[in-house]
Amino acid sequence: MTRLRRAAGRATGRVTGRAAAVATALAGTLSALLAPAAAHAAPAGCRTVTTAALDAEQARLQDTRTAAFTERSGLDDLLRGFPAALCAARNANRAERVVDAWGRALWQAGVDRAQGRRPHGELPALDDRPLYWTRLAMTVQLARWEPRFDVDRAGLRARFEDASRGLDDGFGNARQVRRIFVSGFDPYGLDSEPRRANPAGAAVLQLHGQRITLADGSTAEVRAVVLPVRYGDFDDGIVERAFGPHLRPGRQSADLITSISQGYPGKFTLEAWAGRARSADPATDNVRALSGGTTRHPVDAPGLADGPQFIRTTLPTDAMTAVQQPYPVLLNTPVTEIPAGATEPVVRPDGPTPGSRAVAGGGGGYLSNEVAYRSNRLRLDLAPELPGGHLHTPVLTGLPAQQDQVTSPEFENNEAAISGEVRAIIGSATL
């Protein structure tokens, strides 16, 4: 627990404004809430169960390799202490404070680890997988907790997820500093390869809270979130909750937004168009859910607010595609549409035609396209002149052939190269 208190103290000294308020509250809350967990034992009478129903994502923790990402990363103290902190809660309000505080502590630990401010164990600091698997294991602990009072379990998990993904960690109040807000993603495709990482998640953890020099010589602060690969969370508005505060006027407003995800082998792409539709089935999300949409029969996400079929990027693409090392950066202009009056999908190499139905943007019909559409649809409502769009990274390769090994020099070098170029691409922006 000592490391957690030091992390909270470092957070308090590093940020200002809203972020400072969050960090100060975190430090005080942790002092009160973590103390009972110091021995990593549940208080007498605390009830837990081992029969709680797990979703498909949580069930992957049964693969013993996944435990290595927590045990070998220096994040195991959070996993050991969380059950006792939950058991120390004596009412529903206290339980909310517990999950908020521990979610923030996990997010800060993941950021500090990625940026070398926290011991990172045997695994490389840049690795995004420890944050993902530790969060997932903590959601299992939350599911197994049996309080002696009524709680909103779904609400507690949502609070923990938001806090542990950075959704309540905002910009500081520094003057003469531009603001850039970015999102990454969790690893995905884990049924076939549970050791996968997501270079977009790794890159934004590296960038969160950092100041970078832009092409015009100005300074920008970067803030980030890491989003789940789950349709249900998108249906529940996580993208709008993440981006909304930074698109509305006020102290948290951004000067540029971009979502980031893993895309194509060997290249970066800036997506010229985001499409409204889901059309990726039979590809599933991390809980094995389908979207209900295919290329021949695209669908809109449930509850998605009105908007155009396609939204064009407003990022400074000429400046950002000038970065070409170590991977080329290309502007990706094709879309898939059903033309006006037609019934069959057609690929258009130079963007959509008037009156067409969106099938897929440049980023396809999966959640990487949807985060671009949702964030930029909201941008059109709240800040239409703001630069916004989507960046796809190269596919991260280099996992060792030996299935019992979770990292290799090639994997780590590739992850570092991608993260470094994400920083360079964002830094090339002209605002």
DRENVEX-648466 format. One line per 3 residues: number of its first residue (from 0); for each residue x negated, y negated, z negated of C-alpha. Coordinates in steps of 0.1 Angstrom, whole numbers, plus 5000, padded with zeros to 4 digits. Layout:
% DRENVEX-648466
NUM = X/Y/Z; ... .
***
This chain:
% DRENVEX-648466
0 = 5000/5000/5000; 4970/4977/4995; 4964/4976/5032 .
3 = 5001/4967/5038; 4999/4938/5014; 4967/4926/5030 .
6 = 4984/4928/5064; 5012/4907/5052; 4988/4881/5038 .
9 = 4969/4879/5071; 5002/4874/5089; 5010/4845/5066 .
12 = 4977/4828/5073; 4978/4833/5110; 5012/4819/5121 .
15 = 5033/4787/5115; 5069/4776/5118; 5094/4804/5122 .
18 = 5067/4830/5124; 5052/4817/5091; 5086/4819/5075 .
21 = 5089/4855/5086; 5054/4863/5074; 5059/4846/5040 .
24 = 5092/4864/5035; 5075/4896/5045; 5047/4892/5020 .
27 = 5071/4884/4992; 5095/4912/5001; 5068/4937/5005 .
30 = 5055/4929/4970; 5089/4937/4956; 5097/4966/4978 .
33 = 5065/4985/4983; 5054/4987/4947; 5077/5017/4939 .
36 = 5062/5036/4968; 5026/5033/4957; 5024/5069/4946 .
39 = 5042/5080/4978; 5068/5099/4957; 5105/5094/4957 .
42 = 5120/5081/4924; 5138/5107/4903; 5172/5115/4916 .
45 = 5166/5102/4951; 5182/5125/4976; 5169/5134/5010 .
48 = 5181/5161/5034; 5163/5181/5061; 5194/5188/5081 .
51 = 5201/5153/5094; 5209/5155/5131; 5181/5142/5153 .
54 = 5184/5128/5188; 5163/5141/5217; 5137/5115/5211 .
57 = 5132/5122/5174; 5132/5160/5181; 5100/5156/5201 .
60 = 5082/5151/5168; 5084/5188/5164; 5054/5190/5189 .
63 = 5025/5190/5164; 5004/5169/5187; 5026/5139/5180 .
66 = 5016/5138/5144; 4980/5130/5154; 4991/5096/5166 .
69 = 5000/5085/5131; 4975/5106/5111; 4945/5096/5133 .
72 = 4954/5059/5137; 4955/5045/5102; 4993/5040/5102 .
75 = 4999/5070/5080; 5003/5049/5048; 5035/5034/5062 .
78 = 5049/5069/5069; 5040/5081/5034; 5055/5051/5016 .
81 = 5087/5045/5034; 5109/5072/5018; 5101/5060/4983 .
84 = 5109/5024/4993; 5142/5035/5006; 5150/5054/4974 .
87 = 5142/5024/4954; 5171/5005/4970; 5201/5004/4947 .
90 = 5227/4989/4970; 5234/4982/5007; 5220/4947/5007 .
93 = 5188/4959/4992; 5186/4987/5018; 5188/4961/5045 .
96 = 5159/4942/5029; 5139/4974/5028; 5143/4983/5065 .
99 = 5137/4947/5075; 5105/4945/5055; 5091/4979/5066 .
102 = 5100/4972/5102; 5081/4940/5102; 5052/4957/5084 .
105 = 5050/4984/5110; 5051/4958/5139; 5024/4937/5122 .
108 = 5003/4968/5116; 5006/4978/5152; 4996/4943/5164 .
111 = 4968/4941/5139; 4955/4975/5150; 4956/4967/5187 .
114 = 4937/4934/5181; 4910/4949/5158; 4922/4934/5125 .
117 = 4931/4967/5110; 4912/5000/5107; 4924/5021/5136 .
120 = 4912/5056/5127; 4898/5079/5153; 4921/5067/5181 .
123 = 4912/5036/5201; 4927/5003/5189; 4943/4996/5222 .
126 = 4964/5027/5221; 5001/5019/5220; 5012/5055/5211 .
129 = 5006/5053/5173; 5031/5025/5169; 5057/5044/5190 .
132 = 5053/5078/5172; 5051/5062/5137; 5083/5042/5143 .
135 = 5100/5073/5155; 5089/5093/5125; 5101/5065/5102 .
138 = 5136/5066/5119; 5137/5103/5110; 5129/5094/5074 .
141 = 5157/5069/5074; 5181/5095/5089; 5172/5120/5061 .
144 = 5177/5095/5033; 5209/5101/5012; 5217/5070/4992 .
147 = 5242/5071/4964; 5261/5042/4980; 5277/5035/5013 .
150 = 5255/5022/5041; 5259/5015/5078; 5233/5040/5091 .
153 = 5235/5028/5126; 5231/4992/5115; 5201/5000/5093 .
156 = 5184/5018/5122; 5191/4989/5145; 5176/4964/5120 .
159 = 5145/4986/5116; 5141/4990/5154; 5144/4953/5160 .
162 = 5120/4943/5133; 5094/4970/5143; 5096/4959/5179 .
165 = 5088/4922/5172; 5122/4907/5179; 5121/4884/5148 .
168 = 5085/4873/5152; 5085/4840/5170; 5063/4812/5183 .
171 = 5044/4788/5160; 5049/4750/5159; 5016/4739/5174 .
174 = 5019/4708/5196; 5004/4707/5231; 5006/4744/5234 .
177 = 5026/4762/5262; 5047/4792/5253; 5048/4825/5272 .
180 = 5072/4853/5262; 5066/4888/5275; 5081/4923/5269 .
183 = 5066/4957/5273; 5080/4992/5269; 5076/5024/5249 .
186 = 5060/5055/5265; 5085/5076/5285; 5086/5108/5305 .
189 = 5077/5126/5273; 5094/5159/5280; 5069/5168/5306 .
192 = 5039/5151/5289; 5043/5140/5252; 5008/5125/5252 .
195 = 5018/5098/5276; 5012/5061/5268; 5026/5030/5284 .
198 = 5000/5004/5295; 5027/4977/5294; 5032/4983/5257 .
201 = 4995/4984/5251; 4990/4951/5270; 5016/4931/5252 .
204 = 5004/4943/5218; 4970/4930/5228; 4986/4896/5238 .
207 = 5010/4890/5210; 5001/4859/5190; 4971/4852/5212 .
210 = 4963/4819/5228; 4951/4820/5264; 4938/4793/5288 .
213 = 4959/4789/5319; 4948/4781/5354; 4954/4744/5349 .
216 = 4933/4743/5317; 4962/4741/5293; 4966/4764/5263 .
219 = 4994/4789/5260; 5006/4810/5231; 5019/4844/5240 .
222 = 5046/4862/5220; 5058/4898/5228; 5083/4925/5221 .
225 = 5081/4962/5229; 5114/4976/5242; 5128/5011/5240 .
228 = 5134/5033/5270; 5170/5039/5262; 5201/5029/5281 .
231 = 5222/5027/5249; 5200/4999/5235; 5203/4980/5267 .
234 = 5240/4984/5265; 5239/4970/5230; 5221/4939/5241 .
237 = 5186/4943/5230; 5172/4925/5260; 5195/4895/5254 .
240 = 5186/4895/5217; 5149/4895/5226; 5149/4869/5253 .
243 = 5178/4847/5242; 5160/4827/5215; 5132/4818/5239 .
246 = 5155/4807/5267; 5177/4784/5246; 5165/4748/5238 .
249 = 5147/4745/5205; 5115/4753/5187; 5114/4789/5201 .
252 = 5119/4780/5238; 5094/4794/5262; 5077/4778/5292 .
255 = 5075/4812/5311; 5090/4846/5306; 5082/4879/5322 .
258 = 5090/4915/5315; 5063/4941/5321; 5065/4978/5327 .
261 = 5045/5007/5342; 5050/5010/5380; 5030/5024/5409 .
264 = 4996/5042/5411; 4966/5020/5417; 4982/4986/5419 .
267 = 5000/4958/5402; 5032/4945/5417; 5051/4913/5410 .
270 = 5087/4922/5418; 5103/4896/5441; 5139/4908/5434 .
273 = 5157/4923/5404; 5189/4942/5413; 5221/4943/5392 .
276 = 5227/4981/5395; 5216/5012/5378; 5209/5039/5403 .
279 = 5181/5061/5390; 5199/5093/5381; 5189/5122/5378 .
282 = 5161/5104/5359; 5169/5103/5322; 5159/5079/5294 .
285 = 5140/5089/5263; 5171/5104/5247; 5178/5123/5279 .
288 = 5208/5101/5287; 5218/5094/5323; 5229/5060/5336 .
291 = 5258/5072/5357; 5244/5056/5388; 5227/5070/5419 .
294 = 5214/5056/5451; 5246/5064/5469; 5268/5054/5440 .
297 = 5252/5025/5420; 5269/5013/5388; 5267/4982/5366 .
300 = 5256/4986/5330; 5285/4986/5305; 5293/4951/5293 .
303 = 5268/4934/5316; 5279/4898/5320; 5288/4884/5355 .
306 = 5259/4875/5378; 5246/4878/5413; 5238/4912/5429 .
309 = 5201/4902/5432; 5180/4876/5413; 5147/4864/5429 .
312 = 5116/4858/5407; 5106/4823/5399; 5072/4832/5387 .
315 = 5042/4814/5404; 5035/4845/5425; 5009/4829/5448 .
318 = 4987/4821/5418; 4994/4854/5401; 4986/4875/5431 .
321 = 4953/4858/5435; 4940/4881/5408; 4927/4912/5426 .
324 = 4903/4930/5403; 4900/4957/5392; 4934/4965/5407 .
327 = 4951/4947/5436; 4981/4925/5427; 5009/4925/5454 .
330 = 5042/4907/5458; 5068/4935/5462; 5097/4923/5484 .
333 = 5118/4953/5494; 5152/4961/5479; 5178/4987/5484 .
336 = 5213/4975/5492; 5247/4985/5505; 5253/4959/5532 .
339 = 5286/4940/5533; 5312/4961/5549; 5291/4993/5547 .
342 = 5291/5023/5525; 5255/5037/5529; 5224/5023/5511 .
345 = 5198/5006/5533; 5162/4996/5524; 5155/4959/5533 .
348 = 5118/4951/5534; 5122/4914/5529; 5150/4912/5504 .
351 = 5188/4914/5503; 5213/4902/5529; 5243/4880/5521 .
354 = 5273/4898/5505; 5255/4931/5499; 5259/4954/5469 .
357 = 5227/4959/5449; 5214/4995/5447; 5178/4989/5435 .
360 = 5154/4960/5431; 5118/4961/5439; 5113/4980/5406 .
363 = 5140/5006/5414; 5172/5012/5396; 5159/5022/5362 .
366 = 5153/5002/5330; 5123/4983/5343; 5145/4968/5370 .
369 = 5173/4962/5344; 5151/4943/5319; 5141/4920/5348 .
372 = 5177/4915/5358; 5191/4910/5323; 5164/4886/5312 .
375 = 5166/4866/5344; 5204/4866/5345; 5203/4850/5310 .
378 = 5176/4826/5323; 5200/4815/5351; 5225/4806/5324 .
381 = 5202/4790/5299; 5171/4777/5316; 5174/4781/5354 .
384 = 5142/4761/5362; 5121/4783/5339; 5096/4806/5356 .
387 = 5107/4842/5351; 5103/4876/5367; 5088/4911/5363 .
390 = 5053/4926/5365; 5046/4963/5371; 5013/4977/5360 .
393 = 4994/5006/5376; 5002/5041/5363; 4979/5049/5334 .
396 = 4958/5080/5342; 4930/5099/5325; 4946/5122/5299 .
399 = 4923/5151/5293; 4932/5185/5308; 4928/5202/5274 .
402 = 4963/5200/5260; 4952/5198/5224; 4933/5165/5231 .
405 = 4951/5132/5232; 4925/5108/5245; 4894/5106/5267 .
408 = 4869/5080/5278; 4885/5078/5312; 4920/5073/5297 .
411 = 4907/5046/5273; 4888/5028/5300; 4918/5028/5323 .
414 = 4941/5014/5296; 4916/4987/5288; 4912/4977/5324 .
417 = 4950/4974/5329; 4955/4954/5297; 4926/4931/5306 .
420 = 4941/4924/5340; 4976/4918/5326; 4960/4890/5305 .
423 = 4942/4877/5336; 4974/4877/5357; 4994/4858/5330 .
426 = 4965/4834/5325; 4965/4826/5363; 5000/4812/5360 .
429 = 5005/4775/5368; 5032/4758/5347 .
***
